[in-house]
């Protein structure tokens, strides 16, 4: 394995994030036609971390909370139920127009009606995430972290969070912590900040051991020249990603792993799900297979979570993509937007296509 894990660390995985809540209509109904909703604590980064925490690895998030907020309490209780340690400043709400946790309002879709998502992030407490609020030297040098996962969603959230993610990447590299970076380009986050964010993302990518993203992410975040993004044809997506990675390897020679998922939507309840990774000068490919979809949101996070767990458990590299694929497929069967595997056996049963009852 080309990736070398530190030993004697308190945490296997750490990630900075801005926690919020997702509200979803009951019975897969559209938002505008519903009056009953399920609420869950959420963030893309904690979704990734949940695979490892569910399977017994020590995991931590760095975040911010609104002081004395019932939503904050709801989030903390949920993180505790997922066995995720957390650290973060308690920020005064200020006024009814002050700080709050983000809201994600999303239905699951059904059949030929695709899901719709609306993000409401005004006043989000995580916009102010800052290195001054954490003792990073204690966390990385004294306690120890084997792998840190960074997301382009947090790196692009604000000027402060961009600096925060950069400092985390720098101190992680200094302390021999593996760095995973999911580019996660969002055009609305980048508007008017293209040069600033390109510079920040490029430096983080230069420090990263694992880079995740599709061909659009690599082009838009890192200004890498490449083919036009593939359409719905899976073979076009695969070919375009391979070409992009050939370019990315030249630009980021210190990166050991490049990864992406492949998805073709048959309908809201049925997808063709695949993945591809490059590691140790070798391609590992899972050709798209049909999966049932209860809720598609979080499938990509499940893949990254499974990939990182397999790396942390020092599985052979050909199993990384298999475990990641299966965790993404597992996430699609759950109403939460994170995969919460019962054990490794459940994940491998999904990979093997074994859906028989276990008694």
SETOR-178858 format. One record per residue (C-alpha): x, y, z; residue in one letter. Coordinates in Angstrom, 2 decimals. Layout:
N
<<X,Y,Z>,'a'> ...
//
This chain:
359
<<0.00,0.00,0.00>,'x'> <<1.42,3.39,-1.02>,'x'> <<-0.37,5.19,1.81>,'x'> <<1.42,5.03,5.16>,'x'> <<-0.73,5.30,8.28>,'x'> <<0.51,6.78,11.54>,'x'> <<0.24,4.62,14.63>,'x'> <<-0.66,5.44,18.24>,'x'> <<-3.25,8.04,17.23>,'x'> <<-6.32,8.95,19.28>,'x'> <<-8.42,9.41,16.14>,'x'> <<-8.56,7.36,12.97>,'x'> <<-10.50,10.03,11.08>,'x'> <<-11.15,13.74,11.63>,'x'> <<-13.10,16.21,9.52>,'x'> <<-14.10,19.88,9.79>,'x'> <<-17.76,20.51,9.09>,'x'> <<-20.74,22.82,9.51>,'x'> <<-23.61,20.80,10.93>,'x'> <<-27.22,21.44,10.09>,'x'> <<-30.54,19.67,9.76>,'x'> <<-32.36,18.12,6.83>,'x'> <<-36.13,17.97,6.72>,'x'> <<-37.73,15.40,4.41>,'x'> <<-41.43,14.85,3.65>,'x'> <<-42.98,11.58,4.76>,'x'> <<-43.74,8.82,2.26>,'x'> <<-41.49,10.24,-0.50>,'x'> <<-43.90,13.08,-1.19>,'x'> <<-42.80,16.44,-2.69>,'x'> <<-42.07,19.28,-0.28>,'x'> <<-44.75,21.66,-1.55>,'x'> <<-47.50,19.06,-1.12>,'x'> <<-46.53,17.86,2.37>,'x'> <<-47.41,18.74,5.94>,'x'> <<-45.44,16.02,7.77>,'x'> <<-41.63,16.00,7.77>,'x'> <<-38.79,13.98,9.28>,'x'> <<-35.83,15.97,10.64>,'x'> <<-32.28,14.65,10.85>,'x'> <<-28.87,16.08,11.69>,'x'> <<-26.66,16.30,8.64>,'x'> <<-23.55,17.45,6.83>,'x'> <<-21.65,15.91,3.95>,'x'> <<-18.51,15.55,6.05>,'x'> <<-20.19,13.87,9.03>,'x'> <<-21.87,11.55,6.49>,'x'> <<-18.40,10.43,5.41>,'x'> <<-17.26,9.98,9.00>,'x'> <<-20.29,7.88,9.98>,'x'> <<-19.11,4.80,8.08>,'x'> <<-15.95,4.58,10.19>,'x'> <<-17.66,5.51,13.46>,'x'> <<-20.39,2.90,12.89>,'x'> <<-17.73,0.24,12.38>,'x'> <<-15.85,1.08,15.55>,'x'> <<-13.10,3.48,14.54>,'x'> <<-12.56,6.62,16.68>,'x'> <<-13.81,9.64,14.73>,'x'> <<-14.00,13.36,15.47>,'x'> <<-15.48,16.45,13.83>,'x'> <<-14.44,20.08,14.29>,'x'> <<-17.42,22.40,14.04>,'x'> <<-19.39,25.27,15.63>,'x'> <<-22.63,25.31,17.60>,'x'> <<-25.28,27.91,18.38>,'x'> <<-25.27,28.29,22.15>,'x'> <<-28.42,27.11,23.96>,'x'> <<-30.14,26.25,20.66>,'x'> <<-32.47,23.24,20.69>,'x'> <<-31.28,22.47,17.15>,'x'> <<-27.71,22.44,18.45>,'x'> <<-28.73,20.01,21.20>,'x'> <<-30.50,17.85,18.62>,'x'> <<-27.31,17.73,16.51>,'x'> <<-25.06,16.90,19.47>,'x'> <<-27.33,14.08,20.60>,'x'> <<-27.40,12.68,17.07>,'x'> <<-23.61,12.80,16.73>,'x'> <<-23.28,11.01,20.05>,'x'> <<-25.65,8.29,18.81>,'x'> <<-23.37,7.85,15.80>,'x'> <<-20.33,7.51,18.10>,'x'> <<-18.78,10.68,16.67>,'x'> <<-16.70,12.85,19.00>,'x'> <<-17.05,16.60,18.43>,'x'> <<-15.33,19.82,19.39>,'x'> <<-16.47,23.34,18.62>,'x'> <<-17.12,26.82,19.92>,'x'> <<-20.51,27.77,21.37>,'x'> <<-21.61,30.93,19.55>,'x'> <<-24.33,33.24,20.84>,'x'> <<-27.33,33.40,18.51>,'x'> <<-27.26,37.20,18.80>,'x'> <<-30.82,37.92,17.69>,'x'> <<-33.61,36.24,15.73>,'x'> <<-31.62,37.33,12.67>,'x'> <<-28.32,36.06,14.05>,'x'> <<-26.53,32.71,13.92>,'x'> <<-28.26,29.42,13.21>,'x'> <<-27.58,25.96,11.85>,'x'> <<-28.19,25.41,8.14>,'x'> <<-31.42,23.84,6.86>,'x'> <<-31.53,21.40,3.96>,'x'> <<-35.04,20.85,2.62>,'x'> <<-35.27,17.85,0.32>,'x'> <<-37.68,15.23,-0.90>,'x'> <<-36.63,11.77,-2.06>,'x'> <<-38.48,11.69,-5.37>,'x'> <<-40.39,8.71,-6.66>,'x'> <<-40.44,6.92,-10.01>,'x'> <<-40.20,9.47,-12.80>,'x'> <<-40.37,12.41,-10.33>,'x'> <<-36.82,13.25,-9.39>,'x'> <<-35.85,14.55,-5.93>,'x'> <<-35.59,18.30,-5.34>,'x'> <<-33.25,19.95,-2.84>,'x'> <<-33.23,23.47,-1.42>,'x'> <<-30.39,24.68,0.80>,'x'> <<-31.07,27.48,3.28>,'x'> <<-27.72,28.60,4.72>,'x'> <<-28.35,32.26,5.64>,'x'> <<-26.67,33.09,8.96>,'x'> <<-25.04,29.65,9.12>,'x'> <<-22.91,29.41,12.26>,'x'> <<-20.24,27.41,10.43>,'x'> <<-19.36,30.38,8.21>,'x'> <<-17.05,31.56,10.99>,'x'> <<-15.03,28.36,11.51>,'x'> <<-11.53,29.51,12.34>,'x'> <<-8.15,28.14,13.42>,'x'> <<-8.29,30.45,16.47>,'x'> <<-11.10,28.33,17.90>,'x'> <<-9.10,25.09,17.98>,'x'> <<-5.78,23.89,19.36>,'x'> <<-4.65,22.16,16.18>,'x'> <<-1.21,21.45,17.61>,'x'> <<-2.81,19.44,20.42>,'x'> <<-5.17,17.62,18.06>,'x'> <<-2.61,16.64,15.42>,'x'> <<0.72,16.51,17.28>,'x'> <<-0.30,15.31,20.75>,'x'> <<-3.54,13.35,20.29>,'x'> <<-2.76,12.24,16.76>,'x'> <<-4.94,11.73,13.68>,'x'> <<-4.44,9.05,11.04>,'x'> <<-6.51,10.68,8.29>,'x'> <<-8.19,14.07,7.89>,'x'> <<-11.02,14.46,5.40>,'x'> <<-11.60,17.87,3.81>,'x'> <<-14.54,18.83,1.64>,'x'> <<-14.83,21.53,-0.99>,'x'> <<-18.17,22.44,0.57>,'x'> <<-16.43,23.63,3.74>,'x'> <<-13.34,24.94,1.96>,'x'> <<-15.55,27.20,-0.18>,'x'> <<-18.14,28.18,2.43>,'x'> <<-16.47,31.47,3.39>,'x'> <<-13.10,33.19,3.42>,'x'> <<-12.67,32.07,7.02>,'x'> <<-13.44,28.42,6.30>,'x'> <<-11.07,28.44,3.31>,'x'> <<-8.25,29.55,5.60>,'x'> <<-9.35,27.02,8.21>,'x'> <<-9.16,24.09,5.79>,'x'> <<-5.80,25.30,4.48>,'x'> <<-4.33,25.43,7.98>,'x'> <<-5.69,21.98,8.78>,'x'> <<-4.10,20.59,5.61>,'x'> <<-0.77,22.23,6.44>,'x'> <<-0.59,20.97,10.02>,'x'> <<-1.85,17.53,8.96>,'x'> <<0.95,17.23,6.41>,'x'> <<3.48,18.42,8.99>,'x'> <<2.34,15.65,11.35>,'x'> <<2.24,12.88,8.72>,'x'> <<-1.56,12.63,8.75>,'x'> <<-3.11,11.38,5.51>,'x'> <<-5.21,14.03,3.75>,'x'> <<-8.37,13.21,1.81>,'x'> <<-9.94,16.01,-0.26>,'x'> <<-13.36,15.73,-1.95>,'x'> <<-13.46,18.70,-4.33>,'x'> <<-17.29,19.04,-4.31>,'x'> <<-17.55,22.11,-6.58>,'x'> <<-20.65,24.26,-6.05>,'x'> <<-21.04,27.15,-8.50>,'x'> <<-23.05,29.27,-6.05>,'x'> <<-20.22,29.07,-3.47>,'x'> <<-17.61,30.09,-6.03>,'x'> <<-19.41,33.11,-7.54>,'x'> <<-17.13,36.16,-7.29>,'x'> <<-14.39,34.19,-5.47>,'x'> <<-12.97,32.12,-8.32>,'x'> <<-9.32,33.20,-8.05>,'x'> <<-9.26,33.05,-4.23>,'x'> <<-10.79,29.59,-4.12>,'x'> <<-8.73,28.23,-7.00>,'x'> <<-5.56,29.17,-5.10>,'x'> <<-6.81,27.61,-1.85>,'x'> <<-8.06,24.41,-3.50>,'x'> <<-4.83,24.02,-5.46>,'x'> <<-2.71,24.22,-2.32>,'x'> <<-4.91,21.72,-0.50>,'x'> <<-4.77,19.40,-3.51>,'x'> <<-0.98,19.66,-3.58>,'x'> <<-0.89,18.47,0.03>,'x'> <<-3.50,15.73,-0.42>,'x'> <<-2.89,12.00,-0.56>,'x'> <<-6.42,11.21,-1.80>,'x'> <<-8.39,13.34,-4.27>,'x'> <<-12.06,12.69,-5.01>,'x'> <<-14.18,14.38,-7.67>,'x'> <<-15.65,14.11,-11.14>,'x'> <<-14.14,15.62,-14.28>,'x'> <<-16.07,18.86,-13.77>,'x'> <<-14.73,19.18,-10.21>,'x'> <<-11.13,18.80,-11.37>,'x'> <<-11.59,21.32,-14.16>,'x'> <<-13.59,23.95,-12.25>,'x'> <<-11.75,23.72,-8.92>,'x'> <<-8.20,23.15,-10.14>,'x'> <<-8.25,24.64,-13.66>,'x'> <<-7.09,21.39,-15.20>,'x'> <<-7.70,21.11,-18.91>,'x'> <<-9.76,18.13,-19.88>,'x'> <<-12.64,16.84,-21.98>,'x'> <<-16.16,18.10,-21.82>,'x'> <<-18.11,16.45,-19.04>,'x'> <<-19.68,13.18,-20.15>,'x'> <<-23.44,12.97,-20.56>,'x'> <<-25.56,10.18,-19.16>,'x'> <<-23.52,7.57,-21.04>,'x'> <<-21.47,5.72,-18.45>,'x'> <<-18.65,4.78,-20.83>,'x'> <<-18.26,8.45,-21.78>,'x'> <<-18.04,9.40,-18.10>,'x'> <<-15.44,6.73,-17.45>,'x'> <<-13.32,7.68,-20.45>,'x'> <<-13.45,11.39,-19.61>,'x'> <<-12.49,10.73,-15.99>,'x'> <<-9.50,8.64,-17.04>,'x'> <<-8.27,11.41,-19.30>,'x'> <<-8.70,13.95,-16.52>,'x'> <<-6.75,11.84,-14.03>,'x'> <<-3.87,11.48,-16.47>,'x'> <<-3.67,15.28,-16.43>,'x'> <<-4.17,15.52,-12.67>,'x'> <<-1.37,13.04,-11.95>,'x'> <<1.08,15.28,-13.79>,'x'> <<-0.08,18.35,-11.86>,'x'> <<-0.28,16.64,-8.44>,'x'> <<2.48,13.99,-8.45>,'x'> <<2.35,13.52,-4.66>,'x'> <<-1.26,12.35,-4.68>,'x'> <<-1.54,8.57,-4.34>,'x'> <<-5.27,7.98,-4.94>,'x'> <<-7.79,9.53,-7.34>,'x'> <<-11.43,8.44,-7.14>,'x'> <<-14.92,9.13,-8.46>,'x'> <<-18.35,7.53,-8.62>,'x'> <<-20.42,6.83,-11.73>,'x'> <<-24.19,7.13,-11.65>,'x'> <<-26.85,6.69,-14.30>,'x'> <<-30.41,7.44,-13.23>,'x'> <<-33.01,5.01,-14.55>,'x'> <<-35.63,6.56,-12.28>,'x'> <<-35.73,7.89,-8.72>,'x'> <<-35.94,4.33,-7.34>,'x'> <<-33.40,2.64,-9.62>,'x'> <<-29.86,3.74,-10.47>,'x'> <<-26.87,2.20,-12.15>,'x'> <<-24.05,2.72,-9.64>,'x'> <<-20.34,2.38,-10.37>,'x'> <<-16.97,3.74,-9.31>,'x'> <<-13.38,4.10,-10.42>,'x'> <<-10.14,4.72,-8.53>,'x'> <<-6.50,5.05,-9.55>,'x'> <<-3.93,3.88,-7.01>,'x'> <<-0.34,2.67,-7.32>,'x'> <<-0.33,3.22,-11.10>,'x'> <<-3.32,0.90,-11.44>,'x'> <<-7.00,1.41,-12.26>,'x'> <<-9.71,-0.31,-10.23>,'x'> <<-13.15,-0.11,-11.81>,'x'> <<-16.61,-1.19,-10.68>,'x'> <<-18.80,-1.25,-13.75>,'x'> <<-22.22,0.24,-12.99>,'x'> <<-24.64,-2.20,-11.40>,'x'> <<-28.33,-1.70,-10.70>,'x'> <<-29.17,-0.65,-7.14>,'x'> <<-32.48,0.09,-5.48>,'x'> <<-32.81,3.66,-4.22>,'x'> <<-34.90,4.73,-1.25>,'x'> <<-33.14,8.12,-1.08>,'x'> <<-30.19,9.01,-3.31>,'x'> <<-28.76,11.85,-1.20>,'x'> <<-25.55,10.85,0.54>,'x'> <<-24.53,8.05,-1.82>,'x'> <<-21.32,9.82,-2.80>,'x'> <<-20.50,10.50,0.85>,'x'> <<-21.09,6.83,1.60>,'x'> <<-18.63,5.87,-1.12>,'x'> <<-15.93,8.18,0.28>,'x'> <<-16.66,6.97,3.81>,'x'> <<-16.28,3.35,2.76>,'x'> <<-13.13,4.09,0.77>,'x'> <<-11.49,5.80,3.75>,'x'> <<-12.54,3.04,6.15>,'x'> <<-10.98,0.41,3.87>,'x'> <<-7.77,2.44,3.72>,'x'> <<-7.72,2.91,7.49>,'x'> <<-8.23,-0.83,7.99>,'x'> <<-5.32,-1.42,5.60>,'x'> <<-7.30,-3.63,3.24>,'x'> <<-5.72,-4.50,-0.09>,'x'> <<-6.21,-1.66,-2.58>,'x'> <<-8.58,-3.59,-4.88>,'x'> <<-10.98,-3.87,-1.94>,'x'> <<-11.07,-0.10,-1.32>,'x'> <<-13.36,0.54,-4.28>,'x'> <<-15.53,-2.48,-3.47>,'x'> <<-16.12,-1.39,0.12>,'x'> <<-16.70,2.21,-0.99>,'x'> <<-19.17,1.17,-3.70>,'x'> <<-21.11,-0.98,-1.25>,'x'> <<-21.29,1.78,1.39>,'x'> <<-22.63,4.18,-1.25>,'x'> <<-25.23,1.60,-2.25>,'x'> <<-26.09,1.12,1.45>,'x'> <<-26.64,4.87,1.91>,'x'> <<-29.17,4.80,-0.93>,'x'> <<-31.30,2.32,1.04>,'x'> <<-31.59,4.56,4.11>,'x'> <<-33.76,7.60,4.84>,'x'> <<-30.81,9.22,6.58>,'x'> <<-28.32,10.67,4.11>,'x'> <<-25.48,8.66,5.62>,'x'> <<-24.60,4.97,5.54>,'x'> <<-24.73,3.36,8.98>,'x'> <<-23.47,-0.20,8.43>,'x'> <<-24.23,-2.75,11.13>,'x'> <<-20.91,-4.48,10.52>,'x'> <<-18.44,-5.26,7.75>,'x'> <<-20.36,-8.42,6.85>,'x'> <<-23.39,-6.33,5.88>,'x'> <<-21.27,-4.20,3.55>,'x'> <<-19.67,-7.22,1.89>,'x'> <<-23.09,-8.83,1.44>,'x'> <<-24.18,-5.73,-0.49>,'x'> <<-21.06,-5.96,-2.63>,'x'> <<-21.72,-9.64,-3.33>,'x'> <<-25.36,-8.99,-4.20>,'x'> <<-26.59,-11.11,-1.32>,'x'> <<-29.88,-9.64,-0.06>,'x'> <<-31.15,-12.81,1.57>,'x'> <<-32.53,-12.61,5.09>,'x'> <<-30.08,-13.19,7.92>,'x'> <<-31.57,-14.91,10.96>,'x'> 
//
